[in-house]
Amino acid sequence: MNPSTFIGSSIFLYILAFIVVMVVAGYFTYRISPSGKKRREERNERR
């Protein structure tokens, strides 16, 4: 394997890993945020 191919594939892997991390972070943020917002709204209404 020549160096340029290795560098190209490593950059591709970094981009792929970055995208996976962003998707996972976005998924968890989306999962947590609506329920937290609902809880906060309920607490405000009770007062």
Residue pairs with C-beta under 8 A, 6 or more apart in sequence:
none
